[in-house]
Amino acid sequence: MIRIICVQLSALKRSSSVGKKNCVEPGGLKNDNNMPQEVQMLGFIPVALSIVFTLVCLNEKGPRRHIAWAEEQAEKGEVTLRLLIRVFERYYSLGSTSHRGMDEDILSLVKSIVPPLTSKKHKGQDGRIGIIGGCQDYTGAPYFAAISALKAGADLSHVFCTKDAATVIKSYSPELIVHPVLDSPNAVEEIEKWLPRLHGLVVGPGLGREDVLLKTAKVVIEKSKARDIPIVIDADGLWLVAQQPSVIQGYKKGILTPNFMEFTRLYEALHHEPMDISDLQRSIMQLSVAMGNLTVVLKGEQDLITDGSKVISCSIEGSGRRCGGQGDLLSGSVGVFAHWAHTASAAGMGRSVNPSMIAAFGACSLTRQCNSQAFQRHGRSTTTTDMIQEIGPAFKKLFES
């Protein structure tokens, strides 16, 4: 960074010096001793803008190609106002990633939606979350999602799973309400009767890809949309969306939480062409727009979050440890944050920001903080169970300090 700025400051200094002979400065203006000082000052503008531009880029971890461009142009002395304007226009038309300082600004919005704990409330008021998933092969994922929602602040967590998964999931925790109905002949009817009591739905953790289970999940999503319930789709639920995008397309309270492979599958299903991995910001915005401006969370080194109009990133430090189940902690947390965010929005709070974006950022922040704290204790042996134990302390540090 210092090298880049020094190059540009040198150019700025050269443009301000009064020499004995005329020279052409980076702005393309001739430095003439007889030229009025006000006119000579115009030559400063391109280089000054270049410095500002470089600082902006360096504060963004994403668009490294812009940094390289700024450095190259500064060293050549070919930075021009017109070029800078063109790059700025292109950069911001695609939506910029948030500055590091914006983490704190968005965290403030998340804090504002967290409901206070008072003795005047009744059980269930702060969130009743349902998880659609859990089959013979996958019992851990729905448990992780449900217990994470509970520990993040939901009052009740329901798991709607297959019959052979129910006993196993119940044995993990007595705090979860487990319904062994997902593979029953009347599965939709059994789940639908609980929907009026739920504030949020998470579809996909441990769902599997059997046609009968995916069909049930699809109908439950449709029923939940009719009730205006926030819906988070993860894991095998994203497989369903890749096959049938219309199941959630255009639903403003829908949130997709893909990892890189799931994101690639979704992108190519919607655009019928390979994704440009060199520009993930643009790709995630394109996917969101194609899905009807759904909120999309691309998990990665930084979590990218968009609703198709702008991209924000969650760069809170996590760790290098990637173990199975972390995405379930995230999806369960998004479920409860989504309920809080949309409730706050309906009450007139934070209407200028998409509630689903706030919810996603809150859950990403919490997951990354849990990862960091667990890694400090356990290092390479960190598991999702260790991360779940950190939800309480991490939540307090991020949102209640």
C-alpha positions in Angstrom: 0.0 0.0 0.0 2.8 2.4 0.9 4.6 1.9 -2.4 1.4 2.6 -4.4 0.6 5.8 -2.5 4.2 7.0 -2.6 4.2 6.6 -6.4 1.1 8.6 -6.7 2.2 11.3 -4.2 5.4 11.6 -6.2 3.3 12.2 -9.3 1.3 14.8 -7.3 4.5 16.5 -6.2 5.8 16.6 -9.7 2.6 18.1 -11.0 2.9 21.0 -8.5 6.6 21.8 -9.1 7.4 24.9 -11.2 10.1 23.9 -13.6 12.0 25.9 -16.2 10.6 23.9 -19.0 7.1 22.7 -19.8 6.1 19.1 -19.1 3.0 16.9 -19.5 1.6 15.8 -16.2 -0.6 12.6 -15.6 -3.7 14.7 -16.0 -2.7 15.5 -19.5 -2.3 19.2 -18.7 0.8 21.1 -19.7 2.7 22.7 -16.8 3.4 26.2 -18.1 5.0 28.7 -15.8 2.9 31.4 -17.4 -0.3 29.4 -16.8 -2.5 30.7 -13.9 -2.1 28.7 -10.7 -5.8 27.9 -10.6 -5.5 26.2 -14.0 -2.3 24.4 -13.0 -4.2 23.0 -10.0 -6.5 21.2 -12.3 -3.6 18.9 -13.1 -3.7 17.7 -9.5 -7.2 16.2 -9.8 -6.5 13.0 -11.6 -3.6 12.0 -9.4 -5.5 13.0 -6.2 -8.4 10.9 -7.3 -6.1 8.0 -8.0 -4.8 8.2 -4.4 -8.4 8.2 -3.0 -9.3 5.4 -5.4 -6.4 3.3 -4.2 -7.2 3.8 -0.6 -10.8 2.8 -1.3 -9.6 -0.4 -3.0 -7.2 -1.2 -0.3 -9.9 -1.0 2.3 -11.9 -3.5 0.2 -10.5 -7.0 0.3 -12.3 -8.0 -2.8 -11.4 -6.1 -6.1 -7.6 -6.7 -6.1 -7.6 -6.2 -9.9 -8.5 -2.5 -9.3 -5.5 -2.1 -7.0 -3.2 -3.5 -9.6 -4.7 -1.2 -12.2 -4.2 1.9 -10.0 -0.6 0.9 -9.4 0.1 0.3 -13.0 -1.5 3.5 -14.2 0.3 5.6 -11.5 3.7 4.1 -12.4 3.1 4.9 -16.0 1.9 8.4 -15.3 -1.2 7.6 -17.3 -3.9 8.1 -14.7 -6.6 10.3 -16.2 -9.7 11.7 -14.8 -11.8 10.1 -17.5 -10.3 6.6 -16.9 -10.9 7.0 -13.1 -14.5 8.0 -13.6 -15.1 5.1 -15.9 -13.7 2.6 -13.4 -15.6 4.2 -10.5 -18.8 4.0 -12.5 -18.3 0.3 -13.3 -17.2 -0.5 -9.8 -20.2 1.0 -8.1 -22.7 -0.1 -10.7 -21.8 -3.7 -9.8 -22.1 -2.9 -6.0 -19.1 -2.5 -3.8 -18.2 -4.7 -0.9 -18.5 -2.9 2.5 -15.6 -1.2 4.0 -14.1 -2.7 7.1 -15.6 0.2 9.1 -19.0 -0.7 7.9 -18.9 -4.0 9.9 -19.5 -1.8 13.0 -22.3 0.1 11.3 -24.2 -3.0 10.3 -23.5 -4.6 13.6 -25.3 -1.6 15.1 -28.3 -2.4 13.0 -28.2 -6.0 14.1 -28.1 -4.9 17.8 -31.2 -2.8 17.2 -33.3 -5.8 16.1 -32.3 -8.0 19.0 -35.3 -8.1 21.3 -34.7 -7.2 24.9 -35.1 -9.8 27.6 -37.9 -8.8 29.9 -40.1 -10.6 32.4 -43.2 -9.3 30.6 -42.8 -11.7 27.6 -44.3 -15.2 27.2 -42.6 -18.3 25.9 -42.3 -18.3 22.2 -42.5 -14.6 21.7 -38.9 -14.2 20.7 -39.0 -16.9 18.1 -40.4 -20.4 17.2 -38.2 -21.8 14.5 -38.9 -24.9 12.4 -36.2 -27.1 10.7 -37.2 -29.2 7.7 -34.6 -31.9 7.5 -33.2 -35.0 9.1 -33.1 -38.5 7.6 -31.4 -41.8 8.4 -28.0 -40.8 7.0 -28.0 -37.2 8.3 -29.1 -36.5 11.9 -26.4 -34.1 13.0 -27.2 -31.2 10.6 -30.8 -30.6 11.7 -29.7 -30.9 15.3 -27.0 -28.3 14.8 -29.4 -25.9 13.1 -32.1 -26.3 15.7 -29.9 -26.0 18.8 -28.1 -23.0 17.2 -31.4 -21.2 16.7 -32.3 -22.0 20.3 -29.0 -20.8 21.7 -29.0 -17.7 19.6 -32.2 -16.6 21.3 -35.2 -18.4 19.8 -37.6 -19.7 22.5 -38.5 -23.0 20.7 -37.0 -25.1 18.0 -38.9 -27.7 16.1 -37.3 -30.4 13.8 -39.5 -32.1 11.2 -37.6 -35.2 10.2 -38.1 -38.8 9.0 -39.2 -41.4 11.4 -35.9 -43.3 11.6 -34.0 -40.0 12.4 -36.3 -38.8 15.2 -35.1 -40.9 18.1 -31.5 -40.2 17.3 -32.1 -36.4 17.1 -34.2 -36.5 20.3 -31.3 -38.2 22.1 -29.0 -35.3 21.2 -31.0 -32.8 23.2 -34.2 -32.8 25.3 -34.7 -29.1 24.4 -35.7 -29.7 20.8 -39.3 -30.6 19.7 -38.9 -33.4 17.2 -41.7 -34.5 14.8 -41.1 -37.8 13.0 -43.4 -36.9 10.1 -41.2 -36.0 7.1 -41.6 -39.3 5.3 -45.1 -40.1 6.4 -47.9 -40.3 3.7 -49.5 -37.2 5.1 -46.3 -35.3 5.8 -47.5 -32.0 4.3 -50.6 -32.0 6.4 -48.7 -32.9 9.6 -46.2 -30.0 9.0 -48.8 -27.5 7.8 -50.7 -27.6 11.0 -47.6 -26.3 12.8 -46.9 -23.4 10.4 -49.2 -20.9 12.1 -47.1 -21.2 15.2 -43.7 -20.8 13.5 -41.9 -17.5 13.0 -39.2 -18.8 10.7 -38.4 -21.9 8.6 -35.0 -23.4 7.8 -35.2 -25.9 4.9 -32.4 -28.3 4.0 -30.1 -29.4 6.9 -29.9 -33.2 6.7 -32.8 -33.3 4.2 -31.2 -35.7 1.7 -32.1 -35.9 -1.9 -34.8 -38.6 -2.0 -37.6 -37.4 -4.4 -40.3 -37.9 -1.8 -38.6 -35.7 0.8 -37.8 -33.0 -1.8 -41.4 -33.0 -3.0 -42.6 -32.6 0.6 -40.1 -29.8 1.2 -41.3 -28.0 -1.9 -44.9 -28.0 -0.9 -44.0 -26.9 2.7 -42.1 -24.0 1.2 -45.1 -23.0 -0.9 -47.4 -23.2 2.2 -44.9 -21.1 4.2 -44.7 -18.4 1.6 -48.5 -18.1 1.7 -48.2 -17.3 5.4 -45.4 -14.8 4.8 -42.9 -16.7 7.0 -39.2 -16.0 6.5 -37.5 -19.0 4.8 -33.9 -19.9 5.0 -32.7 -22.5 2.5 -29.4 -24.4 2.9 -27.7 -27.7 2.0 -30.0 -30.1 0.2 -32.7 -27.5 0.1 -30.4 -25.6 -2.3 -30.2 -28.8 -4.4 -34.0 -28.5 -4.7 -33.8 -24.8 -5.7 -31.2 -25.6 -8.3 -33.6 -28.1 -9.9 -36.7 -25.9 -9.4 -35.8 -22.2 -8.9 -39.4 -21.1 -9.0 -40.0 -22.7 -5.6 -38.5 -19.6 -3.9 -37.9 -17.2 -6.8 -39.0 -13.7 -6.0 -39.9 -14.3 -2.4 -38.6 -11.3 -0.5 -38.4 -13.1 2.8 -36.3 -15.9 1.3 -32.6 -16.3 2.1 -30.2 -18.7 0.4 -27.0 -19.7 2.2 -24.8 -21.6 -0.2 -21.1 -22.6 0.1 -19.0 -22.2 -3.0 -19.9 -25.5 -4.6 -23.6 -25.0 -4.0 -23.4 -21.4 -5.3 -21.7 -22.6 -8.5 -24.5 -25.1 -9.0 -27.2 -22.5 -8.5 -25.5 -20.0 -10.7 -25.0 -22.4 -13.6 -28.6 -23.6 -13.2 -29.9 -20.1 -13.6 -27.5 -18.7 -16.2 -26.7 -21.9 -18.2 -23.1 -20.9 -18.4 -19.9 -21.2 -16.3 -19.5 -18.8 -13.5 -16.7 -16.2 -13.5 -14.9 -17.1 -10.3 -12.6 -14.0 -10.7 -15.5 -11.7 -9.9 -17.6 -13.2 -7.1 -19.3 -9.9 -6.2 -20.7 -9.6 -9.7 -21.7 -13.3 -9.8 -23.5 -13.2 -6.5 -25.5 -10.1 -7.5 -26.4 -11.7 -10.8 -27.7 -14.8 -9.0 -29.7 -12.7 -6.6 -31.3 -10.7 -9.5 -32.0 -13.9 -11.4 -33.8 -15.3 -8.3 -35.9 -12.1 -8.0 -33.7 -10.2 -5.7 -33.6 -12.9 -3.1 -31.0 -12.4 -0.3 -28.0 -14.6 -1.0 -25.2 -15.4 1.4 -22.0 -16.8 -0.2 -20.0 -18.4 2.5 -16.2 -18.1 2.2 -13.1 -16.3 3.4 -15.3 -13.4 3.6 -19.1 -14.0 3.6 -20.6 -12.0 0.8 -24.3 -10.9 1.2 -26.5 -9.3 -1.4 -30.1 -8.7 -2.3 -29.2 -7.8 -5.9 -28.9 -4.1 -5.2 -25.6 -4.0 -3.3 -23.1 -6.4 -1.8 -21.8 -6.3 1.8 -19.2 -8.5 3.3 -18.8 -9.9 6.7 -15.1 -10.0 7.4 -15.1 -10.6 11.2 -12.2 -12.8 11.9 -12.9 -16.6 12.1 -10.2 -19.2 11.7 -8.8 -21.6 9.2 -10.7 -24.5 10.7 -13.5 -25.9 8.4 -15.4 -28.7 9.9 -18.8 -30.2 9.0 -21.8 -28.5 10.6 -20.7 -24.9 10.6 -23.1 -24.1 7.9 -25.9 -25.5 10.0 -25.0 -23.2 12.8 -25.3 -20.3 10.4 -28.6 -21.4 8.9 -30.2 -21.9 12.2 -29.0 -18.5 13.4 -30.3 -16.8 10.2 -33.7 -18.3 11.0 -34.0 -16.5 14.3 -32.3 -13.3 13.2 -34.7 -13.2 10.2 -37.7 -13.3 12.5 -36.3 -10.5 14.7 -35.3 -8.4 11.6 -38.7 -8.6 9.9 -40.5 -8.0 13.2 -38.4 -4.9 13.8 -39.0 -3.7 10.2 -42.8 -4.2 10.5 -42.6 -2.0 13.6 -40.9 0.8 11.6 -37.2 0.1 12.6 -34.5 0.1 10.0 -36.8 0.2 7.0 -34.0 1.7 4.8 -32.1 -1.6 4.9 -33.4 -5.0 3.8 -34.3 -6.9 7.0 -33.0 -10.1 5.4 -29.6 -8.5 4.8 -29.4 -7.5 8.4 -30.4 -11.0 9.6 -27.8 -12.6 7.3 -25.0 -10.3 8.5 -25.9 -10.9 12.1 -25.8 -14.7 11.7 -22.6 -14.6 9.7 -20.9 -12.4 12.3 -22.1 -14.8 15.1 -20.9 -17.9 13.3 -17.5 -16.4 12.5 -17.1 -15.2 16.1 -18.0 -18.6 17.4 -15.4 -20.2 15.1 -12.7 -17.8 16.3 -13.4 -18.4 20.0 -13.7 -22.1 19.7 -10.4 -22.2 17.7 -8.7 -20.3 20.4 -9.6 -23.0 22.8 -9.3 -26.1 20.7 -7.2 -25.3 17.7 -7.1 -27.9 15.0 -9.5 -30.2 16.9 -12.3 -27.6 16.8 -15.7 -29.1 15.9 -19.1 -27.5 15.5 -20.1 -28.8 18.9 -17.3 -26.6 20.3 -18.6 -23.7 18.3 -22.1 -24.1 19.6 -20.8 -23.8 23.1 -19.5 -20.4 22.2 -22.8 -19.0 20.9 -23.7 -17.4 24.2 -20.4 -15.6 24.8 -20.0 -14.7 21.2 -23.5 -13.2 21.0 -22.9 -11.2 24.2 -19.6 -9.9 22.8 -21.0 -8.9 19.4 -24.5 -7.7 20.2 -24.8 -7.0 23.9 -21.6 -5.2 24.7 
